[in-house]
Each structure stands twice: as C-alpha cells, then as structure tokens.
Amino acid sequence: MLAVFYGTDRRAIRDRAQTEIDKFEVSPTIIYDSEYKLGLVASAVGASSLFGGKECFLLDTPSGDEDFESEIFGTLAELAASHNIFIVLEGPLLADKKKKYSKQATEIEEFTATKATDFNRFAITEALAKKDKKQLWVLLQEARAAGVRDEETIGLLWWQLKSLRLAKLSRSAKEAGMKDYPYKKATQSLRNFKDGEVEALSRSLLELYHLAHQGKRDLDGALEEWILGI
C-alpha cells in the first residue's frame, strides 16, 4: 500500500499520516531524507515483521535527497503492491511528480497552509551565523506568532549550519557548490564559532528533531533549549 500526503501545511500532513498509521495499529519505521542510504526503500518492500504482520514505513521528505527520491520513483509500483504500508510525506509537488505518485498511490492528498503573516525567515539564519542566541530566541517567538512552524525554523537553521560546514570544508564557492555571496558570508561567519562547534550544533539539532518526532521530546521546548545553549 502506498499513501502520499503533501503540501505546505506540515502539521496537517503529519496529523493525516498519524491517522493512517493508527488504522493499522503499527509502529512506523521512519526514513528521513537526512539519514537515507541507497537501497533502504527497496529492502523495505519485502520486509517482514517478527510477528508476521505488516510493516509500516514513513518516508519523510524524499525530495530532500536526490537518491532517496529517485529510488522511490523507481519502485512506486512495488511500494503500491507491497503487503507493507508506505506513507510518503512531502512538501509542495510539481505537476510531473504529482502525476507519478497519483498513478500508483492508493491515497494522495494535498494540505495547504493558511498564508502566515509576513516574517523574514532568513533573519533567523543571520542571527545563527552571528551566534546571537538572544536575537535567535526573539526571532523564534516572532516566527511562531507569524504562523511559522518549528519544523520550518529547524529547516532554516539546518540550512545555515550546512552552509557553514561546507564553507569550512572547501576552498572555494565552486567546490562547496554554493554561490559566491552566501559562501563569502558563511566563511566570515565561521569566525564566530569554535573549532568543532558547527558540527556539534548540527548533530544536536538533528537529534532533537528526531527525538521530537518520535514523541520522546517536546519540540517547542527542545528548540528553545537548543537556541539558549548556543
């Protein structure tokens, strides 16, 4: 079975996925784009539960990894025909991708968020680059008041940390796969961080995101703690 829930309203998408999971009374295995390894999807098609029941796999934002998305599109028929349950969570889909999913999915549903109050989302990445935790905390509250989900804020913070890591490991914008201006800014911002600090922040941010989505931590509080601990 294959279900696809996509769009701009991440909360509604996840709530819908949980409703689907609850129907089968199973505990899902989540495959995140950030943790994807080649062959994970194909191996899940024929996976068997120790107790002989169905397995459920939550495929979280495959578009975040080119190989992840490619493997899913290459196995759509197998996913749909599998005795296991596959639920794809995605952001907005272009027409061609929507068409591919629609041909095989048992269910496909779009969720559109109400337009949030204008908020400069990239101000929060600038505050992180400056390592200004006071400003970061203030901007987090402003983002929430404007209707920006914590998951989106984490995505922005992750993007900034990724830029900093790439700048640190490369000798040019071309080598980093970045444009000149953001590469220059990231290189300059590295002065605000101690050696190994960017990597440690990346690990801890990813960990809190996963723990929150496993129900082991409260996302709102965990994100505030992370910011205040910078």
MOWO-V636583 format. One record per pair of residues at least 24 apart in sequence whose ideal C-beta (glycine too) atoms are under 10 Angstrom apart, sorted by the first residue. I is the first residue (numbers start at 1). J is the second residue. D is the distance in Angstrom with one decimal. If there is no record, write none. Layout:
i=I j=J d=D
i=I j=J d=D
This chain:
i=1 j=54 d=8.4
i=1 j=56 d=9.3
i=1 j=79 d=8.2
i=1 j=80 d=7.0
i=1 j=81 d=8.7
i=1 j=82 d=7.1
i=1 j=83 d=8.2
i=1 j=84 d=7.5
i=1 j=85 d=5.0
i=1 j=86 d=6.7
i=1 j=87 d=8.7
i=1 j=105 d=9.0
i=1 j=106 d=5.3
i=1 j=107 d=8.5
i=2 j=59 d=9.4
i=2 j=72 d=9.4
i=2 j=75 d=9.8
i=2 j=76 d=6.9
i=2 j=77 d=9.2
i=2 j=78 d=9.3
i=2 j=79 d=4.6
i=2 j=80 d=4.3
i=2 j=81 d=8.7
i=2 j=82 d=7.9
i=2 j=84 d=9.7
i=2 j=85 d=8.4
i=2 j=86 d=4.9
i=2 j=87 d=8.0
i=2 j=88 d=7.3
i=2 j=101 d=8.0
i=2 j=104 d=5.8
i=2 j=105 d=4.8
i=2 j=106 d=5.8
i=2 j=107 d=8.1
i=2 j=108 d=8.8
i=3 j=79 d=9.9
i=3 j=80 d=9.7
i=3 j=85 d=7.7
i=3 j=86 d=7.3
i=3 j=87 d=4.9
i=3 j=88 d=7.1
i=3 j=89 d=9.7
i=3 j=101 d=9.6
i=3 j=105 d=6.2
i=3 j=106 d=5.9
i=3 j=107 d=4.2
i=3 j=108 d=7.3
i=3 j=109 d=8.0
i=4 j=59 d=9.1
i=4 j=72 d=9.8
i=4 j=76 d=9.8
i=4 j=86 d=9.0
i=4 j=87 d=7.7
i=4 j=88 d=4.4
i=4 j=89 d=8.3
i=4 j=90 d=6.8
i=4 j=93 d=8.3
i=4 j=97 d=9.6
i=4 j=98 d=8.6
i=4 j=100 d=9.8
i=4 j=101 d=4.6
i=4 j=102 d=8.2
i=4 j=104 d=9.0
i=4 j=105 d=4.7
i=4 j=106 d=9.1
i=4 j=107 d=7.1
i=4 j=108 d=4.4
i=4 j=109 d=7.5
i=4 j=110 d=9.2
i=5 j=87 d=7.0
i=5 j=88 d=7.2
i=5 j=89 d=5.9
i=5 j=90 d=7.4
i=5 j=105 d=9.7
i=5 j=107 d=7.9
i=5 j=108 d=7.8
i=5 j=109 d=5.4
i=5 j=110 d=8.0
i=5 j=111 d=6.7
i=6 j=61 d=9.7
i=6 j=63 d=9.5
i=6 j=88 d=7.5
i=6 j=89 d=7.4
i=6 j=90 d=3.8
i=6 j=91 d=6.6
i=6 j=92 d=6.9
i=6 j=93 d=5.1
i=6 j=97 d=8.9
i=6 j=98 d=7.8
i=6 j=101 d=8.0
i=6 j=108 d=7.6
i=6 j=109 d=7.7
i=6 j=110 d=5.8
i=6 j=111 d=7.4
i=6 j=112 d=9.9
i=7 j=89 d=9.9
i=7 j=90 d=7.9
i=7 j=91 d=7.3
i=7 j=92 d=6.2
i=7 j=93 d=8.1
i=7 j=109 d=8.2
i=7 j=110 d=4.5
i=7 j=111 d=4.0
i=7 j=112 d=5.2
i=7 j=113 d=7.4
i=8 j=91 d=6.9
i=8 j=92 d=5.9
i=8 j=110 d=8.9
i=8 j=111 d=7.3
i=8 j=112 d=5.5
i=8 j=113 d=4.4
i=8 j=114 d=9.3
i=8 j=115 d=9.2
i=8 j=116 d=9.8
i=8 j=149 d=9.9
i=8 j=152 d=9.6
i=9 j=110 d=9.0
i=9 j=111 d=4.1
i=9 j=112 d=6.0
i=9 j=113 d=3.8
i=9 j=114 d=8.0
i=9 j=149 d=8.7
i=10 j=61 d=9.5
i=10 j=89 d=8.2
i=10 j=91 d=8.0
i=10 j=111 d=8.3
i=10 j=113 d=7.7
i=10 j=149 d=5.4
i=10 j=150 d=9.5
i=10 j=151 d=5.2
i=10 j=152 d=7.0
i=10 j=155 d=9.6
i=11 j=111 d=8.5
i=11 j=113 d=8.1
i=11 j=149 d=6.3
i=11 j=150 d=9.9
i=11 j=151 d=8.3
i=12 j=109 d=9.4
i=12 j=110 d=9.7
i=12 j=111 d=3.9
i=12 j=112 d=8.5
i=12 j=113 d=7.5
i=13 j=87 d=9.9
i=13 j=88 d=9.9
i=13 j=89 d=5.6
i=13 j=90 d=7.9
i=13 j=91 d=8.8
i=13 j=109 d=8.6
i=13 j=110 d=9.0
i=13 j=111 d=5.1
i=13 j=113 d=9.6
i=14 j=58 d=9.3
i=14 j=60 d=9.3
i=14 j=89 d=6.8
i=14 j=111 d=9.5
i=14 j=149 d=9.9
i=14 j=151 d=8.6
i=14 j=213 d=8.1
i=15 j=111 d=8.8
i=16 j=87 d=9.1
i=16 j=89 d=9.1
i=16 j=107 d=9.2
i=16 j=109 d=6.5
i=16 j=111 d=6.8
i=17 j=56 d=9.9
i=17 j=58 d=6.5
i=17 j=60 d=9.2
i=17 j=87 d=5.2
i=17 j=88 d=9.0
i=17 j=89 d=5.9
i=18 j=58 d=9.5
i=18 j=87 d=9.6
i=20 j=56 d=8.8
i=20 j=58 d=9.6
i=20 j=85 d=7.8
i=20 j=87 d=5.9
i=20 j=106 d=10.0
i=20 j=107 d=7.6
i=20 j=109 d=9.9
i=21 j=56 d=6.0
i=21 j=58 d=7.6
i=21 j=85 d=7.8
i=21 j=87 d=7.2
i=23 j=85 d=9.0
i=24 j=53 d=8.5
i=24 j=54 d=6.2
i=24 j=55 d=9.8
i=24 j=56 d=6.2
i=24 j=85 d=6.0
i=25 j=53 d=9.0
i=25 j=54 d=9.7
i=25 j=56 d=9.7
i=26 j=53 d=7.1
i=26 j=54 d=6.2
i=26 j=55 d=7.2
i=26 j=56 d=4.3
i=26 j=57 d=9.9
i=26 j=84 d=9.5
i=26 j=85 d=7.0
i=27 j=55 d=9.5
i=27 j=56 d=7.3
i=28 j=55 d=8.5
i=28 j=56 d=4.2
i=28 j=57 d=6.5
i=28 j=58 d=4.5
i=28 j=59 d=9.9
i=28 j=60 d=10.0
i=28 j=85 d=8.0
i=28 j=86 d=9.8
i=28 j=87 d=7.4
i=29 j=55 d=6.8
i=29 j=56 d=6.9
i=29 j=57 d=5.2
i=29 j=58 d=7.1
i=29 j=59 d=9.8
i=29 j=84 d=9.7
i=30 j=56 d=9.6
i=30 j=57 d=7.8
i=30 j=58 d=4.5
i=30 j=59 d=8.3
i=30 j=60 d=5.8
i=30 j=87 d=9.8
i=30 j=89 d=9.3
i=30 j=210 d=8.1
i=30 j=213 d=7.0
i=30 j=214 d=7.7
i=31 j=57 d=6.2
i=31 j=58 d=7.0
i=31 j=59 d=5.4
i=31 j=60 d=6.6
i=31 j=61 d=9.9
i=31 j=62 d=8.3
i=31 j=65 d=9.9
i=31 j=68 d=7.7
i=31 j=72 d=9.7
i=31 j=86 d=9.7
i=32 j=58 d=9.0
i=32 j=59 d=8.9
i=32 j=60 d=4.8
i=32 j=61 d=7.3
i=32 j=62 d=9.5
i=32 j=64 d=8.1
i=32 j=65 d=8.9
i=32 j=68 d=9.0
i=32 j=89 d=9.9
i=32 j=206 d=8.8
i=32 j=209 d=8.5
i=32 j=210 d=7.2
i=32 j=213 d=8.6
i=33 j=59 d=8.8
i=33 j=60 d=6.5
i=33 j=61 d=4.8
i=33 j=62 d=6.1
i=33 j=63 d=7.4
i=33 j=64 d=3.1
i=33 j=65 d=4.3
i=33 j=66 d=9.6
i=33 j=67 d=9.7
i=33 j=68 d=5.4
i=33 j=69 d=8.3
i=34 j=60 d=8.8
i=34 j=61 d=8.8
i=34 j=64 d=7.0
i=34 j=65 d=7.6
i=34 j=68 d=9.6
i=34 j=158 d=8.1
i=34 j=162 d=10.0
i=34 j=206 d=6.4
i=34 j=209 d=8.6
i=34 j=210 d=8.8
i=35 j=60 d=9.1
i=35 j=65 d=9.1
i=35 j=68 d=9.4
i=35 j=206 d=8.7
i=35 j=210 d=8.4
i=36 j=60 d=9.4
i=36 j=61 d=9.8
i=36 j=62 d=7.7
i=36 j=64 d=8.3
i=36 j=65 d=4.8
i=36 j=66 d=9.8
i=36 j=67 d=6.8
i=36 j=68 d=4.1
i=36 j=69 d=9.2
i=36 j=71 d=8.3
i=36 j=72 d=9.9
i=37 j=65 d=9.7
i=37 j=67 d=8.7
i=37 j=68 d=9.0
i=38 j=65 d=10.0
i=38 j=67 d=5.8
i=38 j=68 d=8.8
i=38 j=70 d=9.5
i=38 j=71 d=7.1
i=39 j=67 d=9.7
i=39 j=71 d=7.6
i=40 j=67 d=9.8
i=40 j=68 d=8.0
i=40 j=71 d=7.7
i=41 j=67 d=9.8
i=41 j=68 d=7.5
i=41 j=69 d=9.9
i=41 j=70 d=9.7
i=41 j=71 d=4.7
i=41 j=72 d=5.7
i=41 j=73 d=10.0
i=41 j=74 d=8.5
i=41 j=75 d=5.8
i=41 j=78 d=8.9
i=41 j=79 d=7.5
i=41 j=86 d=8.3
i=42 j=71 d=6.6
i=42 j=72 d=9.8
i=42 j=74 d=8.4
i=42 j=75 d=5.8
i=42 j=78 d=7.7
i=42 j=79 d=9.6
i=44 j=75 d=9.2
i=44 j=78 d=9.8
i=44 j=79 d=8.4
i=44 j=82 d=8.1
i=44 j=84 d=6.7
i=44 j=86 d=7.4
i=45 j=75 d=6.5
i=45 j=78 d=4.9
i=45 j=79 d=6.4
i=45 j=81 d=8.5
i=45 j=82 d=4.9
i=45 j=83 d=9.2
i=45 j=84 d=6.9
i=45 j=86 d=8.3
i=46 j=78 d=8.7
i=46 j=82 d=7.3
i=46 j=83 d=8.7
i=46 j=84 d=8.0
i=47 j=82 d=8.8
i=47 j=83 d=9.5
i=47 j=84 d=6.1
i=48 j=83 d=8.7
i=48 j=84 d=8.6
i=49 j=83 d=10.0
i=49 j=84 d=8.7
i=53 j=83 d=9.4
i=53 j=84 d=9.7
i=54 j=82 d=9.1
i=54 j=83 d=6.1
i=54 j=84 d=5.6
i=54 j=85 d=5.7
i=55 j=82 d=8.9
i=55 j=83 d=8.5
i=55 j=84 d=4.5
i=55 j=85 d=7.2
i=55 j=86 d=9.3
i=56 j=84 d=7.0
i=56 j=85 d=4.3
i=56 j=86 d=8.0
i=56 j=87 d=7.2
i=57 j=82 d=9.2
i=57 j=84 d=6.5
i=57 j=85 d=7.0
i=57 j=86 d=5.2
i=57 j=87 d=7.2
i=57 j=88 d=9.4
i=58 j=85 d=9.1
i=58 j=86 d=8.3
i=58 j=87 d=5.2
i=58 j=88 d=8.3
i=58 j=89 d=6.7
i=58 j=213 d=9.2
i=59 j=86 d=6.3
i=59 j=87 d=6.8
i=59 j=88 d=4.7
i=59 j=89 d=6.9
i=59 j=90 d=8.7
i=60 j=87 d=9.2
i=60 j=88 d=8.4
i=60 j=89 d=5.1
i=60 j=90 d=8.9
i=60 j=213 d=8.1
i=61 j=88 d=8.8
i=61 j=89 d=6.2
i=61 j=90 d=6.3
i=61 j=91 d=6.7
i=61 j=151 d=9.9
i=61 j=155 d=9.3
i=62 j=88 d=6.6
i=62 j=89 d=8.7
i=62 j=90 d=7.0
i=62 j=97 d=10.0
i=63 j=88 d=9.7
i=63 j=90 d=6.2
i=63 j=91 d=6.7
i=63 j=92 d=9.5
i=63 j=93 d=8.2
i=63 j=94 d=9.6
i=63 j=97 d=7.9
i=64 j=90 d=9.5
i=64 j=91 d=8.8
i=64 j=155 d=9.1
i=69 j=97 d=8.3
i=72 j=100 d=9.3
i=72 j=101 d=9.0
i=73 j=97 d=7.9
i=73 j=100 d=5.8
i=73 j=101 d=8.6
i=73 j=104 d=9.6
i=75 j=104 d=9.6
i=76 j=100 d=6.6
i=76 j=101 d=7.2
i=76 j=103 d=7.4
i=76 j=104 d=4.2
i=76 j=105 d=8.0
i=77 j=103 d=8.8
i=77 j=104 d=5.8
i=78 j=104 d=9.2
i=79 j=104 d=7.1
i=79 j=105 d=8.7
i=80 j=104 d=4.2
i=80 j=105 d=6.7
i=80 j=106 d=6.7
i=91 j=152 d=9.9
i=91 j=155 d=9.8
i=113 j=147 d=7.7
i=113 j=148 d=9.9
i=113 j=149 d=8.3
i=113 j=152 d=9.8
i=114 j=147 d=7.2
i=115 j=147 d=8.2
i=116 j=143 d=8.8
i=116 j=145 d=9.5
i=116 j=146 d=5.0
i=116 j=147 d=3.3
i=116 j=148 d=5.9
i=116 j=149 d=9.0
i=116 j=152 d=9.4
i=117 j=142 d=9.4
i=117 j=143 d=10.0
i=117 j=145 d=7.5
i=117 j=146 d=4.2
i=117 j=147 d=6.2
i=117 j=148 d=9.0
i=118 j=146 d=7.2
i=119 j=143 d=5.7
i=119 j=144 d=9.5
i=119 j=145 d=8.3
i=119 j=146 d=3.8
i=119 j=147 d=8.0
i=119 j=148 d=5.8
i=120 j=146 d=9.5
i=121 j=146 d=9.1
i=121 j=148 d=6.7
i=121 j=152 d=7.5
i=121 j=153 d=8.0
i=121 j=155 d=9.5
i=121 j=156 d=5.8
i=122 j=156 d=7.1
i=122 j=159 d=9.4
i=122 j=160 d=8.9
i=123 j=156 d=9.6
i=124 j=148 d=8.9
i=124 j=152 d=10.0
i=124 j=153 d=6.4
i=124 j=156 d=5.7
i=124 j=157 d=7.0
i=124 j=160 d=8.3
i=124 j=227 d=9.5
i=125 j=153 d=9.8
i=125 j=156 d=5.4
i=125 j=157 d=7.0
i=125 j=158 d=9.8
i=125 j=159 d=6.8
i=125 j=160 d=4.1
i=125 j=161 d=9.2
i=125 j=163 d=8.4
i=125 j=182 d=9.9
i=125 j=185 d=9.8
i=125 j=189 d=9.8
i=126 j=160 d=8.4
i=126 j=185 d=8.8
i=126 j=189 d=9.0
i=127 j=157 d=9.6
i=127 j=160 d=9.3
i=127 j=227 d=9.1
i=127 j=230 d=9.7
i=128 j=156 d=8.4
i=128 j=157 d=5.7
i=128 j=159 d=9.7
i=128 j=160 d=5.0
i=128 j=161 d=7.4
i=128 j=164 d=8.7
i=128 j=189 d=8.6
i=128 j=192 d=9.4
i=128 j=201 d=8.6
i=128 j=227 d=8.6
i=128 j=230 d=7.7
i=129 j=160 d=6.0
i=129 j=161 d=9.5
i=129 j=163 d=8.4
i=129 j=164 d=7.3
i=129 j=185 d=6.9
i=129 j=186 d=7.3
i=129 j=188 d=8.5
i=129 j=189 d=3.9
i=129 j=190 d=9.1
i=129 j=192 d=7.1
i=129 j=193 d=9.3
i=130 j=189 d=7.1
i=130 j=192 d=6.2
i=131 j=189 d=8.2
i=131 j=191 d=9.7
i=131 j=192 d=4.3
i=131 j=193 d=6.5
i=131 j=194 d=9.8
i=131 j=197 d=8.7
i=131 j=201 d=9.5
i=131 j=230 d=6.1
i=132 j=192 d=8.8
i=132 j=230 d=8.6
i=133 j=226 d=9.6
i=133 j=227 d=5.7
i=133 j=228 d=5.9
i=133 j=229 d=7.9
i=133 j=230 d=4.5
i=134 j=227 d=9.3
i=134 j=228 d=9.0
i=135 j=227 d=9.8
i=136 j=224 d=9.7
i=136 j=226 d=9.5
i=136 j=227 d=4.8
i=136 j=228 d=8.6
i=136 j=230 d=7.0
i=137 j=223 d=9.8
i=137 j=224 d=6.8
i=137 j=227 d=5.3
i=137 j=228 d=6.4
i=137 j=230 d=9.6
i=138 j=227 d=9.9
i=139 j=227 d=9.2
i=140 j=220 d=9.4
i=140 j=223 d=6.9
i=140 j=224 d=6.9
i=140 j=226 d=10.0
i=140 j=227 d=6.2
i=141 j=224 d=9.1
i=144 j=220 d=8.1
i=144 j=223 d=9.8
i=149 j=219 d=9.3
i=150 j=209 d=9.2
i=150 j=212 d=8.3
i=150 j=219 d=5.2
i=150 j=220 d=6.2
i=150 j=222 d=9.0
i=150 j=223 d=5.4
i=150 j=224 d=9.5
i=151 j=209 d=7.7
i=151 j=212 d=8.9
i=151 j=213 d=8.7
i=151 j=219 d=7.7
i=151 j=223 d=9.6
i=153 j=219 d=10.0
i=153 j=223 d=7.0
i=153 j=227 d=9.5
i=154 j=205 d=6.5
i=154 j=206 d=8.9
i=154 j=208 d=8.1
i=154 j=209 d=5.5
i=154 j=212 d=9.0
i=154 j=219 d=8.3
i=154 j=222 d=9.8
i=154 j=223 d=6.7
i=154 j=226 d=8.9
i=155 j=209 d=9.2
i=157 j=201 d=8.6
i=157 j=202 d=9.3
i=157 j=205 d=6.1
i=157 j=209 d=9.9
i=157 j=223 d=8.7
i=157 j=226 d=8.5
i=157 j=227 d=8.6
i=158 j=201 d=9.8
i=158 j=202 d=7.3
i=158 j=205 d=6.2
i=158 j=206 d=7.4
i=158 j=209 d=8.2
i=160 j=185 d=9.9
i=160 j=186 d=8.1
i=160 j=189 d=8.4
i=160 j=198 d=9.5
i=160 j=201 d=9.8
i=160 j=202 d=9.9
i=161 j=186 d=9.8
i=161 j=193 d=9.8
i=161 j=198 d=6.0
i=161 j=199 d=8.6
i=161 j=201 d=5.9
i=161 j=202 d=4.6
i=161 j=203 d=9.7
i=161 j=205 d=6.8
i=161 j=206 d=9.3
i=162 j=186 d=9.4
i=162 j=198 d=9.4
i=162 j=202 d=7.4
i=163 j=187 d=9.6
i=163 j=189 d=8.5
i=163 j=198 d=9.7
i=164 j=189 d=6.3
i=164 j=190 d=6.1
i=164 j=192 d=9.4
i=164 j=193 d=7.2
i=164 j=197 d=9.5
i=164 j=198 d=4.7
i=164 j=199 d=9.3
i=164 j=201 d=8.9
i=164 j=202 d=8.6
i=165 j=190 d=9.5
i=165 j=198 d=5.7
i=165 j=199 d=6.7
i=165 j=201 d=9.8
i=165 j=202 d=6.6
i=167 j=198 d=9.3
i=168 j=193 d=8.9
i=168 j=195 d=9.4
i=168 j=198 d=6.7
i=168 j=199 d=8.7
i=193 j=230 d=9.4
i=197 j=230 d=8.7
i=201 j=226 d=8.0
i=201 j=229 d=9.0
i=201 j=230 d=6.8
i=204 j=229 d=8.0
i=204 j=230 d=9.7
